[in-house]
Amino acid sequence: MDWVLRRLADRLGVEPARAGELITPHLRFEQPWKQVATVAVLLGAAALIIWLYRREGSAPMWYKMTLATIRIILVALAVFMLSEAVLSVERTGLPYFVVMLDDSASAGIADQYADPKTATALQVLARGAGKSEVTRLAVAQGWLAQDRGRLLRDLQKNHKIKPYLVASTARALDEIDTPEKVDAVLKQLLAAEPTGTQSRLGDGVANVLTALQGVPPTAILLLTDGQTTDGEPLAKVAEAAGRKGVPIFTLGLGDPEPARDLELSDLQVDEVVFVDDLVPFQARLNSRGFAGQQVKVSLKEKGPGGAIKEIATIPVQAPPDGEPKRVEISHRPTEVGEITYILEVEPRERELQKENNRIERTIQVRKERLKVLLVEGQPRFEFRYLKNFLERDETVDLGVVLQSADPEYSEQDRSALSNFPAAKEGKDGLYSYDVIVFGDADPGFFSATQLANVRDFVVEKGGGLLFVAGEDFNPLSYKGTPLETLLPIQLADARNPAAVGNAIAPFRPTLTVEGRTHPIFRFGEDEATSARVWESLPMLFWILEAPRKQPAAFVLAEHPTLKGADGPLPVLLYQFVGAGKTMFSAVDDTWRWRMRVGDRYFGRFWLQSLRFLARSKLAGQKQAELMTDRRRYQRGQPVQVRVRFPNPGLAPTTGEVAVEVDRKGQAPRRLTLKASPTARNMFEGALPQASEGEYEVRLLPPPVLEGGLPRWMFRVDPPAGEFEHVPMNEPELIRAAKASGGRFYTPTTAATLYKDLPKPQKVPLDTDPPIALWNTWPMLGLFVGLLTTEWALRKRKQMV
């Protein structure tokens, strides 16, 4: 019957079905009879006609039945015309099927799978798409392209396919409504690149549902890693899709296991160092997925032509996720000039990205002969051994003032000076020196001007001053002189225990937390080696007791048992004073460290101490340093801002400083930094939710510093979380599929996906105007023709 009606529709000139459409012709009666009445009339008429013809004439029975059949057809035609029969043509369209492909930046991740079978299978899919790298997008493209796009071709038989790329928004590609369009659209899908700046999966699905609101699709196939960085969550939108009867079938891309990554950040190293200085390179090691594993951190030097030379390597235990660990490698540069160093953590298998495994930093290495002025009262052991060592060292230009020496001493000793420098400036003036070492010198030998010049040498010129305690003058005799304000200790309660007859037991000083990491105590190439050397050094036998230190002083070594007002008695401590630094040694027998090893540790300690004190003057150290832990951020990452005052004396005593964060097109933001609990000269704070753009950070007064306040530049890039959470979000994809009535698959488990899809439902479009059949000339001709035929046949048998 359908075939007859279709042929009839063609003969009547009905417009053929367009692409993606189906026409369904059927009969309709404008004046329909009741079904019972119609059946009764037809059956009654048929019975009556057959009964009459059986009784009429002498013609053969088959002849009579032929005439009866014609008469019955005439009755049926009469009923057909009286009911006003028309041909009605309904048009239906193919339902939509939506395919959404995630092309956000995270789709460019090449996951490292633990299962070799999975890795091989996905590699085959990526190669099938013509991709050399097995990224998430390449796997999805290969899955769609397998068997010449068989899935798309099968879907097109019963659907109109609406393909989309989804990242920040959902962007429609060409619609597939004929088999010929499959290849063209597949080419568009294969050309997609992972360049989307955000993953707004929920918003993308919602936009598609809105666009197809009048004609809900059969289903949505979403190929993604499931990570949404902004907008509505995918599972929430999936619930709305389920209420509309649109199931979402999710195909998960990527590895659901936690991301594995090693990252070095926040490298701290002096910008200017000196030849043979022990230069510590300190950085933070962040680990994801490698907690407890041993990794290798290396320091490398970039030579001419880009050649890389490894300098040192240390093993480090990777910290737990989210708990950065401090790592340090020390190096003594031997050549001058600008040298680029690389701190690198060795890449590991299945690591997410390897670009963040290394940090480069260019520092300036200078070679300066330290000009040291050694001032002493009597030629005690500490003076003799220190003088002899410094005279032999090629990096030191030594001048010596020995107060107890004969007038001829300066002529007999090449290092000796006849008098303490009286002038500040000039070739032999006090300011020509980098460090002054005051031994047990009598301040009565100096004029008030000379002592004032020493103070100005430290405060204004940035020079270093080292006090070495003695039993006669230093430091107790300096009370009331300009030198008292330079001492890191307070003289009020200081005393020489031997002067009052107290016995001093041998002791080995204990290093403080800062002392263990300070370069002057680096006797080996790393902290552990230095600690072992320190524990093996000979004990000391004398100490000047100074129970109180200056508030801004840093203690590096302290007595193991004796206590003062501020804790253990300090043995070695320093402080910043103005532009320079001063240090105080409460012992006078470090020469004992030469026992059986010569100057190996004694000389290293003194040379490193002198270089530390001289650094401010030689390097022109900044009064304040402003920095962030990185130069580039992803949107949403907190920006850690730090201000460090190399001279703690310049740090605000309020416990906080303020910075101004400025971005073009926005009003400046004020950020308050709080003092670090571990370092009084360090202030830290975080800037949350910084939008994309270039930023400048400025330190706000107070303080007031010479040379202006420091500034720092950093940049925030989109997207916020494209690489913040990178594992495939399998739970979210499963929730979205379940909430909408769909299913979750992966590229290796999607063999049954096509069979699992719901059956398509035709979409009604419109109905053509009805074509009348009852009052047409062909119908009238058929009726008259049958009536004439019956009359002729009756006449032939003389039944008329």
C-alpha positions in Angstrom: 0.0 0.0 0.0 2.8 2.4 0.9 4.5 1.7 -2.5 1.2 2.4 -4.3 0.7 5.7 -2.4 4.3 6.8 -3.1 3.8 6.0 -6.8 0.6 8.0 -6.7 2.3 10.9 -5.0 5.0 10.9 -7.7 2.3 10.8 -10.5 0.5 13.7 -8.8 3.6 15.9 -8.8 4.4 15.9 -5.1 7.8 17.5 -4.4 10.4 14.9 -3.7 12.0 14.6 -0.3 14.9 16.9 0.4 18.2 15.9 2.0 17.6 14.5 5.4 13.8 14.3 4.9 11.3 11.5 4.4 7.8 11.9 2.8 4.9 9.7 4.0 1.8 9.8 1.8 -1.5 8.4 3.1 -5.3 8.6 2.4 -7.5 10.9 4.4 -11.3 11.4 4.1 -12.6 14.9 4.4 -16.2 13.6 5.0 -15.4 10.4 6.8 -18.2 7.8 7.5 -18.2 5.9 10.6 -16.3 2.7 10.3 -19.2 0.5 11.2 -21.5 2.2 8.7 -18.9 1.9 6.0 -18.3 -1.8 6.6 -22.0 -2.4 6.8 -22.7 -0.6 3.6 -20.0 -2.4 1.7 -20.7 -5.9 3.1 -24.5 -5.4 2.6 -24.1 -4.1 -0.9 -21.7 -6.9 -1.8 -24.0 -9.6 -0.4 -27.1 -8.1 -2.2 -25.2 -7.8 -5.5 -23.9 -11.4 -5.4 -27.4 -12.7 -4.4 -29.1 -10.9 -7.3 -26.5 -12.0 -9.9 -26.8 -15.6 -8.8 -30.5 -15.5 -9.6 -30.2 -13.6 -12.8 -30.1 -15.1 -16.4 -28.4 -18.2 -17.7 -24.9 -17.0 -18.0 -22.0 -19.0 -16.5 -21.4 -18.5 -12.8 -17.9 -17.1 -13.3 -19.4 -14.5 -15.7 -21.9 -13.5 -13.2 -19.3 -13.2 -10.5 -17.2 -10.9 -12.7 -20.1 -8.6 -13.2 -20.8 -8.7 -9.5 -17.2 -7.7 -8.7 -17.4 -4.8 -11.1 -20.7 -3.7 -9.4 -19.1 -4.0 -5.9 -16.1 -1.9 -7.0 -18.5 0.8 -8.3 -20.2 0.8 -4.9 -16.8 1.1 -3.2 -15.8 4.0 -5.5 -19.1 5.7 -4.8 -18.4 5.5 -1.0 -14.8 6.7 -1.7 -16.1 9.8 -3.5 -18.9 10.5 -1.1 -16.3 10.5 1.7 -14.3 13.1 -0.2 -11.0 11.1 -0.2 -7.7 13.1 -0.5 -4.0 12.3 -0.6 -2.2 13.8 2.4 1.7 13.9 2.3 3.5 14.3 5.7 7.2 15.3 5.7 9.5 14.2 8.5 13.2 15.1 9.1 16.1 13.1 10.4 16.9 13.9 14.0 20.1 15.6 15.0 23.1 13.9 16.5 25.7 16.1 18.2 29.4 15.3 18.2 31.5 17.7 20.4 35.3 17.6 20.4 37.3 19.3 23.1 40.1 21.4 21.6 41.2 23.3 24.7 44.9 23.6 25.6 44.8 20.6 27.9 43.9 18.4 24.9 47.4 18.9 23.7 48.8 17.0 26.6 50.6 13.8 25.7 49.9 11.4 28.6 52.4 8.8 29.7 50.3 5.6 30.3 51.5 2.9 32.6 49.8 0.1 30.7 51.8 -0.6 27.5 48.8 -2.1 25.7 46.8 1.1 26.3 49.8 3.2 25.2 50.2 1.2 22.0 46.5 1.2 21.1 46.3 5.0 21.5 49.4 5.4 19.5 47.8 3.5 16.7 44.8 5.8 16.8 46.9 9.0 16.8 48.9 7.7 13.8 45.6 7.0 12.0 44.9 10.7 12.3 48.3 11.5 10.8 49.6 12.8 14.1 53.2 12.1 15.3 52.5 12.9 19.0 50.0 11.0 21.0 48.1 13.9 22.5 44.6 13.7 23.8 43.2 15.5 20.8 45.2 13.3 18.4 43.7 10.2 20.0 40.2 11.6 19.7 40.7 12.6 16.1 42.1 9.1 15.3 39.1 7.5 17.0 36.7 9.5 14.8 38.7 8.8 11.7 39.2 5.1 12.1 37.7 3.0 9.2 37.3 6.1 7.1 35.0 7.7 9.6 32.7 4.7 9.9 31.0 6.0 13.0 30.1 9.2 11.3 28.9 7.4 8.2 26.7 5.0 10.3 25.2 7.9 12.2 24.5 9.9 9.1 22.2 7.1 7.8 19.6 8.0 10.4 20.7 11.4 11.6 21.8 14.8 10.6 25.2 15.2 12.4 26.0 18.5 14.1 29.8 18.6 14.8 31.2 21.1 17.3 34.6 22.1 18.7 34.4 23.1 22.3 36.8 25.1 24.5 35.9 28.6 25.6 32.8 28.3 23.5 31.1 25.7 21.3 31.8 26.4 17.6 29.8 24.6 15.0 31.4 23.0 12.0 29.6 22.1 8.7 26.5 19.9 9.1 26.6 16.3 7.8 23.3 15.6 6.1 24.6 13.6 3.1 27.2 10.8 2.9 29.3 13.0 0.7 29.9 15.6 3.5 31.5 13.1 5.9 34.9 13.4 4.4 34.9 17.2 4.3 33.8 17.5 8.0 36.3 14.8 9.0 39.0 16.9 7.5 37.9 19.9 9.5 38.0 17.7 12.7 41.5 16.5 11.9 42.7 20.0 11.4 41.7 21.1 14.9 44.5 22.2 17.2 44.6 22.4 21.0 44.6 26.1 21.3 41.6 26.9 23.4 42.4 29.1 26.4 39.6 27.7 28.6 37.6 24.5 29.1 33.9 25.6 29.5 32.4 22.2 28.8 29.2 22.8 30.7 28.5 26.1 29.0 29.3 24.5 25.7 26.8 21.7 26.1 24.2 24.2 27.4 24.7 26.4 24.3 24.2 23.4 22.0 20.9 22.4 23.8 19.7 26.0 23.5 20.5 26.2 19.8 18.6 22.9 19.2 15.8 23.7 21.6 13.0 23.1 19.0 14.5 19.8 17.8 16.3 18.0 20.7 19.1 15.8 19.3 19.0 12.0 19.7 22.1 12.2 21.8 25.4 14.1 22.4 28.8 12.4 22.0 31.4 14.4 24.0 35.1 13.7 23.5 37.0 15.4 26.3 39.2 15.0 29.3 36.4 16.2 31.5 38.3 19.1 33.1 36.2 22.3 33.3 38.2 25.4 34.1 35.4 27.9 34.1 31.6 28.2 33.9 28.9 25.6 34.7 30.0 22.1 35.8 29.4 19.5 33.2 27.5 17.2 35.5 25.0 20.0 36.4 24.3 20.7 32.7 24.0 17.0 32.1 21.1 16.8 34.5 19.2 19.5 32.5 20.0 17.5 29.3 18.5 14.4 30.9 15.3 16.2 31.7 15.1 17.1 28.0 15.6 13.5 27.0 19.0 14.1 25.5 21.6 11.5 26.8 25.3 12.5 26.8 27.7 9.8 25.9 31.2 10.8 27.2 34.4 9.5 25.7 37.2 10.2 28.2 40.5 11.4 26.9 43.8 11.2 28.9 45.1 9.3 31.9 42.9 9.3 35.0 45.9 8.7 37.2 47.3 11.8 39.1 49.6 13.9 37.1 53.3 13.2 37.5 55.5 16.3 37.4 58.7 17.7 38.9 59.2 21.5 38.9 61.9 23.8 40.1 61.0 27.4 41.0 62.0 30.4 43.0 65.7 30.2 42.4 67.7 32.4 44.8 71.3 33.2 44.0 73.4 36.4 44.3 73.5 38.3 41.1 77.1 39.3 41.7 79.7 36.8 43.2 83.4 36.5 43.3 85.9 34.0 42.0 86.4 31.2 44.5 83.3 32.3 46.5 81.1 29.4 47.6 77.9 30.3 45.8 74.8 28.5 47.0 72.0 28.0 44.4 68.8 27.5 46.3 65.4 26.7 44.8 62.1 25.0 45.6 61.4 21.6 44.3 57.7 20.8 43.7 56.6 17.2 43.1 53.4 15.6 41.9 53.2 11.8 41.8 56.8 11.2 42.8 56.6 11.5 46.6 59.4 9.6 48.4 61.3 8.8 45.2 64.9 9.9 44.8 65.5 12.4 42.0 68.7 14.0 40.7 69.2 17.7 40.8 72.1 19.1 38.8 73.9 22.4 38.4 75.2 23.0 34.9 77.1 25.8 33.2 76.3 27.0 29.7 79.5 27.7 27.8 80.3 29.3 24.5 78.1 28.1 21.6 75.5 26.8 24.0 77.6 23.8 25.2 76.4 22.5 28.6 78.8 21.3 31.2 77.6 19.6 34.4 79.2 21.0 37.5 77.6 19.2 40.4 74.8 16.8 41.2 73.0 15.9 44.4 70.3 13.2 45.1 67.1 14.6 46.6 64.0 12.8 47.9 61.0 14.1 46.1 58.6 15.8 48.5 54.9 15.0 48.9 52.4 16.6 46.6 51.8 20.3 47.4 54.7 20.5 49.9 57.7 22.3 48.2 61.2 21.3 49.4 64.2 23.5 49.5 67.2 22.2 47.5 70.7 23.7 47.4 73.8 23.1 45.3 76.9 25.1 46.0 79.6 26.0 43.5 82.9 27.9 43.5 83.3 29.8 40.2 86.9 29.9 38.9 86.4 32.3 35.9 85.3 35.9 35.7 82.5 37.3 33.5 78.8 36.8 33.0 78.1 33.1 33.3 74.8 31.4 32.7 74.0 28.5 35.1 71.2 26.0 34.8 69.7 24.3 37.8 67.8 21.2 36.6 66.0 18.2 38.1 66.3 15.2 35.9 63.1 14.4 34.0 61.4 11.2 34.9 59.3 8.7 32.9 55.6 9.6 32.5 56.3 13.1 33.6 53.6 15.6 32.5 55.8 18.4 31.2 59.6 18.8 31.3 59.9 22.5 30.5 59.6 23.4 34.2 62.4 21.0 35.2 65.1 23.7 34.8 65.8 27.3 35.6 68.5 29.4 34.0 70.1 32.4 35.7 73.0 34.6 34.5 75.2 35.9 37.3 78.3 38.1 37.2 81.5 36.6 38.5 84.2 39.2 39.5 87.7 38.8 40.6 88.7 41.3 43.3 91.7 41.4 45.6 90.2 42.0 49.0 91.9 44.8 50.7 92.0 44.0 54.3 93.3 46.1 57.2 94.3 44.0 60.3 94.6 45.9 63.5 96.0 44.2 66.6 97.5 45.2 70.0 99.8 42.3 70.8 101.0 39.5 68.4 98.9 36.8 70.0 98.4 33.4 68.3 95.1 34.3 66.5 96.8 37.4 65.0 100.0 35.5 63.9 98.2 32.7 62.2 95.7 34.9 60.5 98.3 37.4 59.4 100.5 34.6 57.9 97.5 33.1 56.1 96.3 36.4 54.6 99.8 37.3 53.4 100.0 34.1 51.5 96.6 34.3 49.9 96.8 35.8 46.4 93.2 37.2 46.6 94.0 39.4 49.6 95.9 42.7 49.8 96.8 42.9 53.5 97.7 45.9 55.6 98.7 45.4 59.2 98.7 47.8 62.2 100.4 46.2 65.2 100.2 48.7 68.1 102.9 47.1 70.2 105.5 46.9 67.4 108.7 48.9 67.3 108.9 51.9 64.9 111.2 49.8 62.6 108.5 47.1 62.2 106.9 48.8 59.3 110.2 48.7 57.4 110.9 45.1 58.1 107.4 43.6 57.3 106.0 44.1 53.9 102.4 44.1 55.2 103.0 46.4 58.1 101.8 50.0 58.2 103.5 52.7 60.3 100.2 54.2 61.4 96.4 53.6 61.2 95.1 55.5 58.2 94.2 59.0 59.2 92.4 60.0 56.0 89.2 58.6 54.5 89.9 59.0 50.8 93.0 58.4 48.8 95.1 55.4 47.7 96.0 54.5 51.3 93.0 56.1 52.9 90.6 54.1 55.1 87.9 53.9 52.4 90.4 52.1 50.1 90.0 49.0 52.2 87.1 46.5 52.0 87.2 45.0 55.5 88.8 46.0 58.8 89.6 43.4 61.3 89.9 44.7 64.9 91.8 42.3 67.1 92.5 43.0 70.7 93.4 46.6 69.9 93.6 49.4 72.4 91.2 52.2 71.4 93.4 54.7 73.2 95.8 54.5 70.3 93.2 56.1 68.0 92.1 59.6 67.7 88.4 60.5 67.9 88.5 61.3 64.2 89.9 57.9 63.3 87.2 56.1 65.3 84.6 58.2 63.7 86.1 57.4 60.3 85.7 53.6 61.1 82.1 54.2 61.9 81.5 56.1 58.6 83.5 53.4 56.7 80.8 50.9 57.7 77.6 53.0 57.8 78.2 55.2 54.8 80.7 53.3 52.6 79.3 49.8 53.1 82.5 48.4 54.4 82.9 45.3 56.6 84.2 45.3 60.2 85.1 42.2 62.2 85.8 42.3 65.9 87.9 39.5 67.3 87.5 39.4 71.2 90.6 39.6 73.4 91.4 39.5 77.1 92.7 43.1 77.2 90.7 45.5 75.2 88.3 44.1 72.7 85.4 44.7 73.2 85.1 45.9 76.8 87.3 48.9 76.3 85.2 50.2 73.4 82.3 51.2 75.6 81.5 54.8 75.1 83.4 55.0 71.8 82.0 55.3 68.2 82.9 51.5 67.9 80.3 50.5 70.5 77.4 51.2 68.2 78.9 48.9 65.6 79.2 45.9 67.9 76.5 43.2 67.4 76.5 42.6 71.2 75.6 44.8 74.1 78.5 45.6 76.4 76.4 46.3 79.6 76.7 42.7 80.9 79.6 41.5 78.8 82.6 40.1 80.8 85.8 38.1 80.5 85.3 35.1 82.7 89.0 34.4 83.0 89.6 37.9 84.5 87.5 37.0 87.5 89.1 33.6 88.0 86.3 31.5 86.4 87.5 28.3 84.7 86.4 27.8 81.1 85.8 24.2 80.0 86.7 23.3 76.5 83.8 23.5 74.1 82.8 23.2 70.5 80.4 25.9 69.3 77.0 24.8 68.1 75.8 26.2 64.7 72.4 27.8 64.6 69.9 27.2 61.8 71.2 30.1 59.9 74.8 29.1 60.7 74.4 25.7 59.2 73.4 27.2 55.8 75.7 30.2 55.9 78.6 30.3 53.4 81.3 31.1 56.0 80.8 27.7 57.5 80.9 25.8 54.3 83.9 23.6 54.8 82.7 21.1 52.2 80.7 21.3 49.0 77.4 20.7 50.7 75.7 21.2 54.0 76.1 17.7 55.2 79.8 17.5 54.5 80.3 20.9 56.2 78.4 19.7 59.3 80.7 16.6 59.6 83.8 18.8 59.3 82.5 21.1 61.9 81.9 18.3 64.4 85.5 17.1 63.9 87.2 20.5 64.5 89.3 20.9 67.7 87.6 22.4 70.7 88.1 26.0 71.8 89.3 27.1 75.3 88.2 30.7 75.8 85.1 32.8 75.2 84.1 36.4 76.1 80.6 36.2 77.7 78.1 38.6 76.0 74.7 37.7 77.4 72.8 40.2 75.2 73.0 40.8 71.5 71.7 43.7 69.5 68.1 43.2 68.4 68.9 43.1 64.7 71.9 40.8 65.1 72.0 37.3 63.6 73.7 34.6 65.6 75.6 32.0 63.5 77.3 30.0 66.3 76.6 29.7 70.0 78.0 28.1 73.2 76.6 24.5 73.6 75.8 24.9 77.3 76.3 28.5 78.7 73.1 30.7 78.6 72.6 34.4 78.5 69.6 36.8 78.6 68.8 36.0 74.9 69.5 32.3 75.1 72.8 30.5 74.5 75.9 32.7 74.7 76.7 33.9 71.1 80.1 32.8 69.7 79.8 34.4 66.3 77.2 36.9 65.2 76.8 39.7 62.7 74.5 42.6 61.9 73.8 45.2 59.2 74.7 48.7 60.1 73.8 51.3 57.6 75.2 50.2 54.2 77.7 47.8 55.7 78.0 44.8 58.0 79.8 44.1 61.3 80.7 40.8 62.9 81.8 39.8 66.3 83.8 36.7 67.3 83.7 35.9 71.0 86.7 33.5 70.8 90.4 34.1 70.0 91.6 30.6 69.3 90.3 29.5 65.9 93.9 28.9 65.1 93.5 25.5 66.9 91.5 24.4 63.8 94.9 24.2 62.0 95.8 21.1 64.0 97.0 18.4 61.6 95.3 20.0 58.6 97.1 23.4 58.3 95.0 26.2 56.8 92.4 24.0 55.2 89.5 24.9 57.5 91.0 27.8 59.4 91.8 29.6 56.2 88.5 28.8 54.5 86.6 30.1 57.5 88.5 33.4 57.6 88.5 34.0 53.9 84.8 33.3 53.6 84.1 35.6 56.5 86.1 38.4 55.0 84.3 38.0 51.6 81.0 37.9 53.3 81.7 41.2 55.0 83.2 42.8 51.9 80.3 41.9 49.6 78.2 44.9 50.4 81.0 47.3 49.5 82.3 45.5 46.5 79.0 44.4 44.9 77.0 47.4 45.7 74.3 45.3 47.3 70.7 46.5 46.9 69.0 47.9 50.0 65.8 46.0 49.2 64.9 43.2 46.7 61.3 42.8 45.4 60.4 39.6 43.6 57.7 37.0 42.9 58.2 33.3 43.0 57.8 33.2 39.2 57.8 35.5 36.2 54.8 33.9 34.5 51.6 32.5 36.0 48.4 30.8 34.8 45.2 32.7 35.6 43.9 31.6 39.0 47.4 30.7 40.4 48.3 32.7 43.5 51.1 35.1 43.0 53.6 34.9 45.8 55.2 38.3 46.4 58.4 38.7 48.5 60.4 41.7 49.7 63.8 41.0 51.3 66.0 43.5 53.0 69.7 42.4 52.8 70.3 44.8 55.6 67.7 43.9 58.3 68.3 47.2 59.9 66.4 48.8 57.0 63.4 46.4 57.4 60.3 48.0 59.0 59.8 47.2 62.6 56.0 47.1 62.2 56.2 43.6 60.9 54.7 44.4 57.5 55.4 46.3 54.3 53.0 47.3 51.4 53.4 47.0 47.7 51.3 48.3 44.8 50.3 46.0 42.0 49.5 47.8 38.8 48.0 46.3 35.6 47.2 48.5 32.6 43.5 49.1 32.3 42.8 48.5 36.0 43.1 50.5 39.2 46.3 49.8 41.2 45.9 47.3 44.0 47.5 47.5 47.4 48.9 44.4 48.9 50.2 44.1 52.5 53.1 41.7 53.1 53.7 40.2 56.5 57.1 39.4 58.1 58.2 35.8 57.6 58.3 33.8 60.8 61.7 32.3 59.7 63.5 35.5 58.6 63.0 39.0 60.1 64.2 40.7 56.9 61.8 38.8 54.6 58.1 39.9 54.0 55.7 37.7 52.1 52.1 37.8 50.8 49.9 36.3 48.1 47.9 38.1 45.3 44.9 35.9 44.5 42.8 35.8 41.3 45.0 37.9 39.1 43.5 38.3 35.6 45.5 38.0 32.4 48.0 40.7 31.6 51.4 42.3 32.4 51.8 43.5 36.0 54.3 45.8 37.7 54.8 45.6 41.5 56.3 48.5 43.4 57.4 48.7 47.0 55.6 51.5 48.8 57.2 53.8 51.4 58.0 53.5 54.2 60.8 52.5 54.1 62.8 55.2 52.4 65.8 53.7 50.6 68.7 55.2 48.7 68.5 54.8 45.0 64.7 54.5 45.0 62.2 51.7 45.7 62.5 48.4 43.8 60.1 47.3 41.1 59.3 43.9 39.6 57.4 42.7 36.5 55.4 39.5 36.0 52.8 38.2 33.6 49.6 36.2 34.1 48.5 34.0 31.1 45.3 32.2 30.5 43.9 29.7 31.1 43.4 29.3 34.8 43.4 25.6 35.0 44.3 24.1 31.7 47.4 22.6 33.3 46.4 23.1 36.9 44.4 19.8 37.0 45.5 17.6 34.1 44.3 14.0 34.8 41.2 12.9 33.0 38.3 13.8 35.2 36.8 10.3 35.0 34.4 10.8 38.0 32.9 14.0 36.4 32.5 12.3 33.0 30.7 9.3 34.6 28.4 11.6 36.6 27.5 13.5 33.5 26.7 10.4 31.5 24.7 8.8 34.3 22.7 12.0 35.0 21.7 12.4 31.4 21.0 8.7 30.7 24.1 8.1 28.6 27.2 6.1 29.2 30.9 6.6 29.7 33.7 5.1 27.5 37.3 5.5 26.8 38.9 5.1 23.3 39.8 1.5 24.1 36.4 0.5 25.5 34.1 2.2 23.0 33.6 -0.7 20.6 29.9 -1.0 21.6 29.1 2.7 21.6 27.2 2.8 18.4 25.0 -0.1 19.4 24.3 1.5 22.8 22.9 4.7 21.2 19.2 5.3 21.5 17.1 4.6 18.4 16.5 7.8 16.3 13.0 9.3 16.3 11.8 11.0 13.2 11.2 14.7 13.5 7.9 16.0 12.0 8.4 19.0 9.8 5.2 19.9 8.0 2.3 18.5 5.9 1.8 19.4 2.2 -1.7 20.7 1.1 -4.0 17.7 0.6 -4.6 16.6 -3.0 -8.3 15.7 -3.7 -8.8 12.3 -5.3 -12.6 12.0 -5.2 -13.4 14.7 -7.7 -10.7 14.3 -10.2 -11.1 13.4 -13.9 -9.2 10.1 -13.5 -11.6 9.1 -10.7 -14.6 10.0 -12.8 -13.2 8.2 -15.8 -12.6 5.1 -13.8 -16.2 5.1 -12.5 -17.7 5.7 -15.9 -15.4 3.1 -17.5 -16.4 0.4 -15.0 -20.1 1.3 -15.4 -19.8 1.1 -19.2 -17.9 -2.2 -19.0 -20.6 -3.7 -16.8 -23.4 -2.5 -19.2 -21.5 -4.0 -22.2 -21.0 -7.3 -20.6 -24.6 -7.6 -19.5 -25.8 -6.7 -23.0 -23.6 -9.4 -24.5 -25.3 -12.1 -22.5 -28.7 -10.5 -23.0 -28.9 -9.6 -19.3 -30.1 -6.0 -20.0 
